[in-house]
Structures are given as structure tokens and as C-alpha cells.
């Protein structure tokens, strides 16, 4: 069940994510907006998503692949992925975690 508060603290959400034993947990939703924290375990096994998404790197460093392009990332970076695009995090540090924001309709916005 997502948190319906309008404030999320990174340290607390990271602790809850680790305690869950999962790689991602939804912490907030409102309308089409879904806000998660994601921390893959050694390998990012994501497949393309049906909605547009934004990543905001919370901690750690590495490389990001999306639609044929590679980019280095660090905390605070913003990454956009349109619906259906192949993407994944690579060569990331053990402390890597990222906010994930899904929004808009299935199939993405025009």
C-alpha cells in the first residue's frame, strides 16, 4: 500500500525498501503518478515499461543504457525513459538507488 503522505525522506524509504526484501517499493501515488524507490541487486533485470517514467538518482553511481545510448549517472541526475523503451542500469555501485516516477497513460504521452 503506497504512502499517501506528501513528504518522503530518502533515508526512511531506503530503510523500508531494504526491510521489504524487494528491489522496489511504491511509496506514493496520486492519479496517474506513481512514485517508487528502486534498488536492483547486482543486476538490473528491468524490461520496458508501458508508461513514461523518470528516474532521479538518489545514491550511487554507474552507467545507464536507454534506446541505444549510454550515459554515466550520479546522485541528483534526472533520466527520462519513454514508454516501451529498452533501458537498464549498468556497472552501478553497491549503494545505488533511484527514485522512479511513472506517470501518464499506458503507451506514454504524445
Biopython code that builds the backbone (N, CA, C, O; Angstrom):
import numpy as np
from Bio.PDB.StructureBuilder import StructureBuilder

atoms = [
    (1, "UNK", "N", (0.853, -1.193, 0.000)),
    (1, "UNK", "CA", (0.000, 0.000, 0.000)),
    (1, "UNK", "C", (0.885, 1.238, 0.000)),
    (1, "UNK", "O", (1.731, 1.384, 0.882)),
    (2, "UNK", "N", (0.713, 2.124, -0.958)),
    (2, "UNK", "CA", (1.562, 3.307, -1.020)),
    (2, "UNK", "C", (1.304, 4.273, 0.126)),
    (2, "UNK", "O", (0.203, 4.350, 0.671)),
    (3, "UNK", "N", (2.338, 4.992, 0.464)),
    (3, "UNK", "CA", (2.247, 6.058, 1.457)),
    (3, "UNK", "C", (1.456, 7.202, 0.833)),
    (3, "UNK", "O", (1.744, 7.606, -0.293)),
    (4, "UNK", "N", (0.489, 7.717, 1.532)),
    (4, "UNK", "CA", (-0.305, 8.820, 0.994)),
    (4, "UNK", "C", (0.119, 10.165, 1.564)),
    (4, "UNK", "O", (-0.531, 11.178, 1.308)),
    (5, "UNK", "N", (1.211, 10.187, 2.340)),
    (5, "UNK", "CA", (1.736, 11.450, 2.845)),
    (5, "UNK", "C", (2.352, 12.247, 1.705)),
    (5, "UNK", "O", (2.720, 11.675, 0.679)),
    (6, "UNK", "N", (2.466, 13.546, 1.871)),
    (6, "UNK", "CA", (3.045, 14.375, 0.816)),
    (6, "UNK", "C", (4.514, 14.675, 1.076)),
    (6, "UNK", "O", (5.061, 15.628, 0.521)),
    (7, "UNK", "N", (5.154, 13.868, 1.916)),
    (7, "UNK", "CA", (6.581, 14.036, 2.195)),
    (7, "UNK", "C", (7.239, 12.665, 2.306)),
    (7, "UNK", "O", (6.739, 11.782, 3.004)),
    (8, "UNK", "N", (8.361, 12.492, 1.613)),
    (8, "UNK", "CA", (9.128, 11.250, 1.716)),
    (8, "UNK", "C", (10.568, 11.595, 2.035)),
    (8, "UNK", "O", (11.157, 12.462, 1.389)),
    (9, "UNK", "N", (11.135, 10.934, 3.015)),
    (9, "UNK", "CA", (12.540, 11.112, 3.373)),
    (9, "UNK", "C", (13.335, 9.953, 2.775)),
    (9, "UNK", "O", (12.965, 8.792, 2.949)),
    (10, "UNK", "N", (14.413, 10.260, 2.078)),
    (10, "UNK", "CA", (15.200, 9.233, 1.397)),
    (10, "UNK", "C", (15.680, 8.158, 2.362)),
    (10, "UNK", "O", (15.509, 6.972, 2.080)),
    (11, "UNK", "N", (16.269, 8.529, 3.478)),
    (11, "UNK", "CA", (16.816, 7.535, 4.415)),
    (11, "UNK", "C", (15.727, 6.570, 4.891)),
    (11, "UNK", "O", (15.950, 5.360, 4.931)),
    (12, "UNK", "N", (14.575, 7.083, 5.244)),
    (12, "UNK", "CA", (13.480, 6.238, 5.720)),
    (12, "UNK", "C", (12.964, 5.317, 4.613)),
    (12, "UNK", "O", (12.702, 4.141, 4.862)),
    (13, "UNK", "N", (12.815, 5.837, 3.399)),
    (13, "UNK", "CA", (12.332, 4.991, 2.304)),
    (13, "UNK", "C", (13.364, 3.922, 1.955)),
    (13, "UNK", "O", (12.995, 2.793, 1.635)),
    (14, "UNK", "N", (14.659, 4.264, 2.011)),
    (14, "UNK", "CA", (15.691, 3.256, 1.759)),
    (14, "UNK", "C", (15.620, 2.145, 2.810)),
    (14, "UNK", "O", (15.731, 0.966, 2.475)),
    (15, "UNK", "N", (15.438, 2.514, 4.063)),
    (15, "UNK", "CA", (15.322, 1.514, 5.137)),
    (15, "UNK", "C", (14.105, 0.617, 4.917)),
    (15, "UNK", "O", (14.192, -0.598, 5.092)),
    (16, "UNK", "N", (12.974, 1.207, 4.536)),
    (16, "UNK", "CA", (11.756, 0.417, 4.288)),
    (16, "UNK", "C", (11.939, -0.506, 3.078)),
    (16, "UNK", "O", (11.475, -1.646, 3.092)),
    (17, "UNK", "N", (12.609, -0.019, 2.040)),
    (17, "UNK", "CA", (12.862, -0.840, 0.857)),
    (17, "UNK", "C", (13.725, -2.040, 1.231)),
    (17, "UNK", "O", (13.399, -3.168, 0.859)),
    (18, "UNK", "N", (14.807, -1.822, 1.951)),
    (18, "UNK", "CA", (15.697, -2.911, 2.356)),
    (18, "UNK", "C", (14.941, -3.916, 3.233)),
    (18, "UNK", "O", (15.078, -5.125, 3.047)),
    (19, "UNK", "N", (14.148, -3.422, 4.182)),
    (19, "UNK", "CA", (13.383, -4.296, 5.076)),
    (19, "UNK", "C", (12.352, -5.133, 4.310)),
    (19, "UNK", "O", (11.996, -6.230, 4.741)),
    (20, "UNK", "N", (11.874, -4.615, 3.175)),
    (20, "UNK", "CA", (10.863, -5.337, 2.398)),
    (20, "UNK", "C", (11.433, -6.566, 1.699)),
    (20, "UNK", "O", (10.693, -7.495, 1.375)),
    (21, "UNK", "N", (12.757, -6.576, 1.462)),
    (21, "UNK", "CA", (13.376, -7.672, 0.725)),
    (21, "UNK", "C", (13.127, -7.609, -0.770)),
    (21, "UNK", "O", (13.496, -8.528, -1.500)),
    (22, "UNK", "N", (12.508, -6.537, -1.229)),
    (22, "UNK", "CA", (12.204, -6.368, -2.651)),
    (22, "UNK", "C", (13.191, -5.405, -3.290)),
    (22, "UNK", "O", (13.945, -4.725, -2.594)),
    (23, "UNK", "N", (13.183, -5.349, -4.617)),
    (23, "UNK", "CA", (14.047, -4.405, -5.329)),
    (23, "UNK", "C", (13.395, -3.042, -5.497)),
    (23, "UNK", "O", (14.088, -2.047, -5.713)),
    (24, "UNK", "N", (12.069, -2.983, -5.402)),
    (24, "UNK", "CA", (11.378, -1.693, -5.483)),
    (24, "UNK", "C", (10.131, -1.731, -4.617)),
    (24, "UNK", "O", (9.525, -2.780, -4.398)),
    (25, "UNK", "N", (9.772, -0.551, -4.135)),
    (25, "UNK", "CA", (8.554, -0.399, -3.343)),
    (25, "UNK", "C", (7.887, 0.902, -3.757)),
    (25, "UNK", "O", (8.550, 1.929, -3.902)),
    (26, "UNK", "N", (6.565, 0.855, -3.948)),
    (26, "UNK", "CA", (5.794, 2.057, -4.232)),
    (26, "UNK", "C", (5.550, 2.792, -2.924)),
    (26, "UNK", "O", (5.080, 2.202, -1.952)),
    (27, "UNK", "N", (5.874, 4.094, -2.902)),
    (27, "UNK", "CA", (5.714, 4.886, -1.690)),
    (27, "UNK", "C", (4.639, 5.959, -1.797)),
    (27, "UNK", "O", (4.182, 6.473, -0.776)),
    (28, "UNK", "N", (4.226, 6.306, -3.012)),
    (28, "UNK", "CA", (3.239, 7.368, -3.163)),
    (28, "UNK", "C", (2.542, 7.197, -4.500)),
    (28, "UNK", "O", (3.158, 6.798, -5.488)),
    (29, "UNK", "N", (1.252, 7.504, -4.523)),
    (29, "UNK", "CA", (0.526, 7.554, -5.798)),
    (29, "UNK", "C", (-0.562, 8.611, -5.706)),
    (29, "UNK", "O", (-1.120, 8.873, -4.640)),
    (30, "UNK", "N", (-0.844, 9.206, -6.849)),
    (30, "UNK", "CA", (-1.896, 10.223, -6.944)),
    (30, "UNK", "C", (-2.277, 10.314, -8.415)),
    (30, "UNK", "O", (-1.448, 10.685, -9.246)),
    (31, "UNK", "N", (-3.516, 9.981, -8.746)),
    (31, "UNK", "CA", (-3.921, 9.974, -10.148)),
    (31, "UNK", "C", (-3.029, 9.025, -10.930)),
    (31, "UNK", "O", (-2.867, 7.866, -10.549)),
    (32, "UNK", "N", (-2.449, 9.511, -12.025)),
    (32, "UNK", "CA", (-1.583, 8.660, -12.835)),
    (32, "UNK", "C", (-0.151, 8.604, -12.307)),
    (32, "UNK", "O", (0.661, 7.833, -12.817)),
    (33, "UNK", "N", (0.168, 9.407, -11.297)),
    (33, "UNK", "CA", (1.523, 9.480, -10.749)),
    (33, "UNK", "C", (1.780, 8.340, -9.765)),
    (33, "UNK", "O", (1.004, 8.124, -8.834)),
    (34, "UNK", "N", (2.875, 7.617, -9.983)),
    (34, "UNK", "CA", (3.318, 6.574, -9.058)),
    (34, "UNK", "C", (4.788, 6.835, -8.766)),
    (34, "UNK", "O", (5.593, 7.015, -9.680)),
    (35, "UNK", "N", (5.131, 6.855, -7.472)),
    (35, "UNK", "CA", (6.473, 7.188, -7.025)),
    (35, "UNK", "C", (7.038, 5.996, -6.265)),
    (35, "UNK", "O", (6.454, 5.562, -5.271)),
    (36, "UNK", "N", (8.172, 5.460, -6.722)),
    (36, "UNK", "CA", (8.788, 4.283, -6.123)),
    (36, "UNK", "C", (10.253, 4.568, -5.801)),
    (36, "UNK", "O", (10.827, 5.549, -6.274)),
    (37, "UNK", "N", (10.838, 3.706, -4.996)),
    (37, "UNK", "CA", (12.278, 3.671, -4.820)),
    (37, "UNK", "C", (12.728, 2.310, -5.326)),
    (37, "UNK", "O", (12.121, 1.288, -5.007)),
    (38, "UNK", "N", (13.806, 2.303, -6.125)),
    (38, "UNK", "CA", (14.291, 1.091, -6.775)),
    (38, "UNK", "C", (15.761, 0.895, -6.445)),
    (38, "UNK", "O", (16.564, 1.820, -6.562)),
    (39, "UNK", "N", (16.105, -0.320, -6.030)),
    (39, "UNK", "CA", (17.491, -0.678, -5.730)),
    (39, "UNK", "C", (17.716, -2.093, -6.232)),
    (39, "UNK", "O", (17.438, -3.057, -5.519)),
    (40, "UNK", "N", (18.225, -2.228, -7.473)),
    (40, "UNK", "CA", (18.459, -3.572, -8.001)),
    (40, "UNK", "C", (19.592, -4.276, -7.245)),
    (40, "UNK", "O", (20.493, -3.630, -6.709)),
    (41, "UNK", "N", (19.528, -5.586, -7.213)),
    (41, "UNK", "CA", (20.535, -6.402, -6.538)),
    (41, "UNK", "C", (21.541, -6.912, -7.561)),
    (41, "UNK", "O", (21.316, -7.948, -8.186)),
    (42, "UNK", "N", (22.637, -6.199, -7.735)),
    (42, "UNK", "CA", (23.761, -6.529, -8.604)),
    (42, "UNK", "C", (23.460, -6.386, -10.097)),
    (42, "UNK", "O", (24.294, -5.857, -10.833)),
    (43, "UNK", "N", (22.304, -6.836, -10.564)),
    (43, "UNK", "CA", (21.959, -6.762, -11.986)),
    (43, "UNK", "C", (20.565, -6.158, -12.125)),
    (43, "UNK", "O", (19.634, -6.557, -11.426)),
    (44, "UNK", "N", (20.431, -5.190, -13.035)),
    (44, "UNK", "CA", (19.135, -4.580, -13.317)),
    (44, "UNK", "C", (18.424, -5.446, -14.349)),
    (44, "UNK", "O", (18.853, -5.523, -15.500)),
    (45, "UNK", "N", (17.345, -6.093, -13.940)),
    (45, "UNK", "CA", (16.624, -7.028, -14.805)),
    (45, "UNK", "C", (15.359, -6.418, -15.407)),
    (45, "UNK", "O", (14.462, -7.146, -15.832)),
    (46, "UNK", "N", (15.284, -5.102, -15.447)),
    (46, "UNK", "CA", (14.077, -4.442, -15.958)),
    (46, "UNK", "C", (13.797, -4.802, -17.412)),
    (46, "UNK", "O", (14.701, -5.111, -18.189)),
    (47, "UNK", "N", (12.541, -4.753, -17.742)),
    (47, "UNK", "CA", (12.093, -4.838, -19.127)),
    (47, "UNK", "C", (11.356, -3.530, -19.418)),
    (47, "UNK", "O", (11.008, -2.809, -18.483)),
    (48, "UNK", "N", (11.110, -3.206, -20.685)),
    (48, "UNK", "CA", (10.418, -1.949, -20.991)),
    (48, "UNK", "C", (9.084, -1.833, -20.259)),
    (48, "UNK", "O", (8.378, -2.822, -20.058)),
    (49, "UNK", "N", (8.757, -0.603, -19.866)),
    (49, "UNK", "CA", (7.520, -0.322, -19.140)),
    (49, "UNK", "C", (6.462, 0.238, -20.081)),
    (49, "UNK", "O", (6.781, 0.744, -21.157)),
    (50, "UNK", "N", (5.211, 0.146, -19.673)),
    (50, "UNK", "CA", (4.103, 0.579, -20.533)),
    (50, "UNK", "C", (3.765, 2.058, -20.366)),
    (50, "UNK", "O", (2.928, 2.590, -21.095)),
    (51, "UNK", "N", (4.419, 2.731, -19.403)),
    (51, "UNK", "CA", (4.157, 4.158, -19.162)),
    (51, "UNK", "C", (5.469, 4.917, -19.184)),
    (51, "UNK", "O", (6.530, 4.335, -18.962)),
    (52, "UNK", "N", (5.403, 6.215, -19.451)),
    (52, "UNK", "CA", (6.590, 7.061, -19.366)),
    (52, "UNK", "C", (7.099, 7.039, -17.935)),
    (52, "UNK", "O", (6.331, 6.871, -16.988)),
    (53, "UNK", "N", (8.424, 7.215, -17.792)),
    (53, "UNK", "CA", (8.985, 7.233, -16.444)),
    (53, "UNK", "C", (10.187, 8.154, -16.362)),
    (53, "UNK", "O", (10.865, 8.440, -17.349)),
    (54, "UNK", "N", (10.417, 8.603, -15.144)),
    (54, "UNK", "CA", (11.554, 9.452, -14.829)),
    (54, "UNK", "C", (12.306, 8.781, -13.693)),
    (54, "UNK", "O", (11.700, 8.262, -12.756)),
    (55, "UNK", "N", (13.634, 8.793, -13.781)),
    (55, "UNK", "CA", (14.487, 8.353, -12.677)),
    (55, "UNK", "C", (15.199, 9.585, -12.133)),
    (55, "UNK", "O", (15.682, 10.420, -12.898)),
    (56, "UNK", "N", (15.263, 9.693, -10.820)),
    (56, "UNK", "CA", (16.105, 10.691, -10.165)),
    (56, "UNK", "C", (17.023, 9.895, -9.251)),
    (56, "UNK", "O", (16.574, 9.280, -8.284)),
    (57, "UNK", "N", (18.305, 9.915, -9.566)),
    (57, "UNK", "CA", (19.271, 9.094, -8.844)),
    (57, "UNK", "C", (19.377, 9.580, -7.401)),
    (57, "UNK", "O", (19.696, 10.742, -7.148)),
    (58, "UNK", "N", (19.104, 8.675, -6.456)),
    (58, "UNK", "CA", (19.136, 9.002, -5.030)),
    (58, "UNK", "C", (20.533, 8.788, -4.447)),
    (58, "UNK", "O", (21.009, 9.600, -3.653)),
    (59, "UNK", "N", (21.191, 7.692, -4.845)),
    (59, "UNK", "CA", (22.521, 7.390, -4.325)),
    (59, "UNK", "C", (23.248, 6.475, -5.293)),
    (59, "UNK", "O", (22.628, 5.748, -6.070)),
    (60, "UNK", "N", (24.570, 6.520, -5.236)),
    (60, "UNK", "CA", (25.391, 5.646, -6.060)),
    (60, "UNK", "C", (25.697, 6.225, -7.429)),
    (60, "UNK", "O", (25.212, 7.291, -7.807)),
    (61, "UNK", "N", (26.519, 5.484, -8.155)),
    (61, "UNK", "CA", (26.983, 5.877, -9.491)),
    (61, "UNK", "C", (26.951, 4.666, -10.402)),
    (61, "UNK", "O", (26.856, 3.530, -9.937)),
    (62, "UNK", "N", (27.031, 4.910, -11.696)),
    (62, "UNK", "CA", (27.087, 3.831, -12.667)),
    (62, "UNK", "C", (26.849, 4.349, -14.063)),
    (62, "UNK", "O", (27.058, 5.526, -14.356)),
    (63, "UNK", "N", (26.402, 3.436, -14.931)),
    (63, "UNK", "CA", (26.076, 3.785, -16.319)),
    (63, "UNK", "C", (24.620, 3.423, -16.566)),
    (63, "UNK", "O", (24.079, 2.501, -15.954)),
    (64, "UNK", "N", (23.998, 4.166, -17.474)),
    (64, "UNK", "CA", (22.600, 3.930, -17.812)),
    (64, "UNK", "C", (22.493, 3.757, -19.310)),
    (64, "UNK", "O", (23.056, 4.541, -20.074)),
    (65, "UNK", "N", (21.767, 2.726, -19.735)),
    (65, "UNK", "CA", (21.511, 2.461, -21.142)),
    (65, "UNK", "C", (20.037, 2.698, -21.412)),
    (65, "UNK", "O", (19.176, 2.193, -20.692)),
    (66, "UNK", "N", (19.749, 3.470, -22.457)),
    (66, "UNK", "CA", (18.369, 3.681, -22.872)),
    (66, "UNK", "C", (18.334, 3.954, -24.364)),
    (66, "UNK", "O", (18.988, 4.873, -24.855)),
    (67, "UNK", "N", (17.561, 3.143, -25.082)),
    (67, "UNK", "CA", (17.321, 3.333, -26.516)),
    (67, "UNK", "C", (18.621, 3.532, -27.295)),
    (67, "UNK", "O", (18.718, 4.423, -28.138)),
    (68, "UNK", "N", (19.630, 2.683, -27.003)),
    (68, "UNK", "CA", (20.875, 2.707, -27.760)),
    (68, "UNK", "C", (21.926, 3.688, -27.276)),
    (68, "UNK", "O", (22.994, 3.779, -27.881)),
    (69, "UNK", "N", (21.665, 4.419, -26.217)),
    (69, "UNK", "CA", (22.591, 5.431, -25.705)),
    (69, "UNK", "C", (23.030, 5.072, -24.289)),
    (69, "UNK", "O", (22.231, 4.605, -23.477)),
    (70, "UNK", "N", (24.309, 5.298, -24.005)),
    (70, "UNK", "CA", (24.858, 5.097, -22.665)),
    (70, "UNK", "C", (25.213, 6.448, -22.073)),
    (70, "UNK", "O", (25.700, 7.335, -22.774)),
    (71, "UNK", "N", (24.963, 6.603, -20.758)),
    (71, "UNK", "CA", (25.325, 7.830, -20.053)),
    (71, "UNK", "C", (25.743, 7.454, -18.632)),
    (71, "UNK", "O", (25.160, 6.558, -18.022)),
    (72, "UNK", "N", (26.764, 8.151, -18.110)),
    (72, "UNK", "CA", (27.153, 7.964, -16.716)),
    (72, "UNK", "C", (26.148, 8.697, -15.835)),
    (72, "UNK", "O", (25.623, 9.738, -16.228)),
    (73, "UNK", "N", (25.873, 8.157, -14.636)),
    (73, "UNK", "CA", (24.956, 8.833, -13.726)),
    (73, "UNK", "C", (25.560, 8.944, -12.331)),
    (73, "UNK", "O", (26.449, 8.182, -11.952)),
    (74, "UNK", "N", (25.047, 9.916, -11.580)),
    (74, "UNK", "CA", (25.467, 10.196, -10.208)),
    (74, "UNK", "C", (24.252, 10.737, -9.451)),
    (74, "UNK", "O", (23.241, 11.076, -10.064)),
    (75, "UNK", "N", (24.348, 10.819, -8.117)),
    (75, "UNK", "CA", (23.216, 11.327, -7.336)),
    (75, "UNK", "C", (22.727, 12.688, -7.829)),
    (75, "UNK", "O", (23.511, 13.585, -8.141)),
    (76, "UNK", "N", (21.402, 12.803, -7.886)),
    (76, "UNK", "CA", (20.774, 14.042, -8.329)),
    (76, "UNK", "C", (20.459, 14.081, -9.808)),
    (76, "UNK", "O", (19.702, 14.947, -10.247)),
    (77, "UNK", "N", (21.023, 13.159, -10.602)),
    (77, "UNK", "CA", (20.760, 13.161, -12.037)),
    (77, "UNK", "C", (19.324, 12.777, -12.349)),
    (77, "UNK", "O", (18.706, 11.990, -11.631)),
    (78, "UNK", "N", (18.806, 13.340, -13.423)),
    (78, "UNK", "CA", (17.460, 13.101, -13.943)),
    (78, "UNK", "C", (17.601, 12.295, -15.231)),
    (78, "UNK", "O", (18.403, 12.646, -16.097)),
    (79, "UNK", "N", (16.832, 11.223, -15.363)),
    (79, "UNK", "CA", (16.833, 10.400, -16.572)),
    (79, "UNK", "C", (15.382, 10.160, -16.986)),
    (79, "UNK", "O", (14.558, 9.749, -16.169)),
    (80, "UNK", "N", (15.075, 10.419, -18.256)),
    (80, "UNK", "CA", (13.726, 10.191, -18.780)),
    (80, "UNK", "C", (13.733, 8.982, -19.693)),
    (80, "UNK", "O", (14.646, 8.815, -20.501)),
    (81, "UNK", "N", (12.709, 8.129, -19.567)),
    (81, "UNK", "CA", (12.554, 6.960, -20.429)),
    (81, "UNK", "C", (11.124, 6.933, -20.944)),
    (81, "UNK", "O", (10.186, 6.813, -20.156)),
    (82, "UNK", "N", (10.941, 7.044, -22.272)),
    (82, "UNK", "CA", (9.579, 6.953, -22.805)),
    (82, "UNK", "C", (9.034, 5.532, -22.696)),
    (82, "UNK", "O", (9.797, 4.567, -22.662)),
    (83, "UNK", "N", (7.743, 5.416, -22.643)),
    (83, "UNK", "CA", (7.084, 4.110, -22.575)),
    (83, "UNK", "C", (7.600, 3.212, -23.690)),
    (83, "UNK", "O", (7.746, 3.645, -24.833)),
    (84, "UNK", "N", (7.874, 1.957, -23.347)),
    (84, "UNK", "CA", (8.281, 0.964, -24.323)),
    (84, "UNK", "C", (9.761, 0.926, -24.649)),
    (84, "UNK", "O", (10.198, 0.026, -25.365)),
    (85, "UNK", "N", (10.554, 1.872, -24.149)),
    (85, "UNK", "CA", (11.983, 1.920, -24.477)),
    (85, "UNK", "C", (12.772, 0.909, -23.643)),
    (85, "UNK", "O", (12.572, 0.798, -22.434)),
    (86, "UNK", "N", (13.663, 0.182, -24.301)),
    (86, "UNK", "CA", (14.568, -0.709, -23.591)),
    (86, "UNK", "C", (15.539, 0.149, -22.787)),
    (86, "UNK", "O", (16.076, 1.130, -23.302)),
    (87, "UNK", "N", (15.764, -0.214, -21.534)),
    (87, "UNK", "CA", (16.669, 0.549, -20.680)),
    (87, "UNK", "C", (17.118, -0.294, -19.501)),
    (87, "UNK", "O", (16.453, -1.256, -19.117)),
    (88, "UNK", "N", (18.274, 0.087, -18.924)),
    (88, "UNK", "CA", (18.759, -0.599, -17.726)),
    (88, "UNK", "C", (19.936, 0.161, -17.134)),
    (88, "UNK", "O", (20.606, 0.940, -17.812)),
    (89, "UNK", "N", (20.170, -0.087, -15.844)),
    (89, "UNK", "CA", (21.322, 0.460, -15.143)),
    (89, "UNK", "C", (22.438, -0.574, -15.189)),
    (89, "UNK", "O", (22.195, -1.768, -15.012)),
    (90, "UNK", "N", (23.664, -0.113, -15.429)),
    (90, "UNK", "CA", (24.819, -0.995, -15.570)),
    (90, "UNK", "C", (25.964, -0.531, -14.681)),
    (90, "UNK", "O", (26.061, 0.650, -14.348)),
    (91, "UNK", "N", (26.821, -1.453, -14.303)),
    (91, "UNK", "CA", (28.058, -1.128, -13.580)),
    (91, "UNK", "C", (27.819, -0.170, -12.425)),
    (91, "UNK", "O", (28.607, 0.751, -12.213)),
    (92, "UNK", "N", (26.741, -0.375, -11.675)),
    (92, "UNK", "CA", (26.410, 0.551, -10.592)),
    (92, "UNK", "C", (27.056, 0.102, -9.281)),
    (92, "UNK", "O", (27.338, -1.078, -9.068)),
    (93, "UNK", "N", (27.278, 1.086, -8.418)),
    (93, "UNK", "CA", (27.869, 0.833, -7.110)),
    (93, "UNK", "C", (26.860, 0.153, -6.192)),
    (93, "UNK", "O", (25.654, 0.203, -6.432)),
    (94, "UNK", "N", (27.364, -0.478, -5.146)),
    (94, "UNK", "CA", (26.521, -1.227, -4.217)),
    (94, "UNK", "C", (25.470, -0.354, -3.535)),
    (94, "UNK", "O", (24.402, -0.841, -3.164)),
    (95, "UNK", "N", (25.772, 0.933, -3.370)),
    (95, "UNK", "CA", (24.841, 1.846, -2.688)),
    (95, "UNK", "C", (23.823, 2.484, -3.630)),
    (95, "UNK", "O", (23.075, 3.371, -3.218)),
    (96, "UNK", "N", (23.785, 2.046, -4.884)),
    (96, "UNK", "CA", (22.878, 2.643, -5.871)),
    (96, "UNK", "C", (21.413, 2.449, -5.499)),
    (96, "UNK", "O", (20.985, 1.349, -5.149)),
    (97, "UNK", "N", (20.652, 3.543, -5.581)),
    (97, "UNK", "CA", (19.193, 3.509, -5.527)),
    (97, "UNK", "C", (18.678, 4.713, -6.298)),
    (97, "UNK", "O", (19.370, 5.721, -6.432)),
    (98, "UNK", "N", (17.468, 4.597, -6.797)),
    (98, "UNK", "CA", (16.897, 5.683, -7.591)),
    (98, "UNK", "C", (15.402, 5.812, -7.337)),
    (98, "UNK", "O", (14.689, 4.822, -7.176)),
    (99, "UNK", "N", (14.951, 7.058, -7.305)),
    (99, "UNK", "CA", (13.514, 7.314, -7.316)),
    (99, "UNK", "C", (13.020, 6.978, -8.713)),
    (99, "UNK", "O", (13.702, 7.260, -9.698)),
    (100, "UNK", "N", (11.850, 6.382, -8.805)),
    (100, "UNK", "CA", (11.210, 6.061, -10.081)),
    (100, "UNK", "C", (9.842, 6.728, -10.068)),
    (100, "UNK", "O", (9.063, 6.559, -9.131)),
    (101, "UNK", "N", (9.564, 7.488, -11.122)),
    (101, "UNK", "CA", (8.297, 8.198, -11.232)),
    (101, "UNK", "C", (7.610, 7.760, -12.514)),
    (101, "UNK", "O", (8.075, 8.077, -13.609)),
    (102, "UNK", "N", (6.515, 7.038, -12.387)),
    (102, "UNK", "CA", (5.682, 6.673, -13.539)),
    (102, "UNK", "C", (4.539, 7.670, -13.611)),
    (102, "UNK", "O", (4.010, 8.099, -12.586)),
    (103, "UNK", "N", (4.162, 8.036, -14.832)),
    (103, "UNK", "CA", (3.056, 8.983, -14.974)),
    (103, "UNK", "C", (2.421, 8.829, -16.352)),
    (103, "UNK", "O", (2.991, 8.209, -17.250)),
    (104, "UNK", "N", (1.253, 9.393, -16.497)),
    (104, "UNK", "CA", (0.577, 9.447, -17.782)),
    (104, "UNK", "C", (-0.116, 8.147, -18.161)),
    (104, "UNK", "O", (-0.181, 7.200, -17.376)),
    (105, "UNK", "N", (-0.631, 8.127, -19.385)),
    (105, "UNK", "CA", (-1.407, 6.968, -19.845)),
    (105, "UNK", "C", (-0.546, 5.791, -20.262)),
    (105, "UNK", "O", (0.645, 5.948, -20.530)),
    (106, "UNK", "N", (-1.152, 4.609, -20.315)),
    (106, "UNK", "CA", (-0.489, 3.440, -20.894)),
    (106, "UNK", "C", (-0.065, 3.807, -22.313)),
    (106, "UNK", "O", (-0.814, 4.452, -23.046)),
    (107, "UNK", "N", (1.138, 3.392, -22.692)),
    (107, "UNK", "CA", (1.652, 3.719, -24.024)),
    (107, "UNK", "C", (2.405, 5.036, -24.062)),
    (107, "UNK", "O", (3.030, 5.356, -25.073)),
    (108, "UNK", "N", (2.360, 5.802, -22.991)),
    (108, "UNK", "CA", (3.110, 7.062, -22.913)),
    (108, "UNK", "C", (2.347, 8.247, -23.468)),
    (108, "UNK", "O", (1.316, 8.114, -24.127)),
    (109, "UNK", "N", (2.903, 9.415, -23.170)),
    (109, "UNK", "CA", (2.303, 10.665, -23.673)),
    (109, "UNK", "C", (2.824, 10.952, -25.077)),
    (109, "UNK", "O", (3.888, 10.472, -25.466)),
    (110, "UNK", "N", (2.081, 11.721, -25.812)),
    (110, "UNK", "CA", (2.492, 12.072, -27.176)),
    (110, "UNK", "C", (3.448, 13.217, -27.184)),
    (110, "UNK", "O", (3.895, 13.641, -28.249)),
]
sb = StructureBuilder()
sb.init_structure("model")
sb.init_model(0)
sb.init_chain("A")
sb.init_seg("    ")
for serial, (resi, resn, name, xyz) in enumerate(atoms, 1):
    if name == "N":
        sb.init_residue(resn, " ", resi, " ")
    sb.init_atom(name, np.array(xyz, "f"), 0.0, 1.0, " ", f" {name:<3s}", serial, name[0])
structure = sb.get_structure()
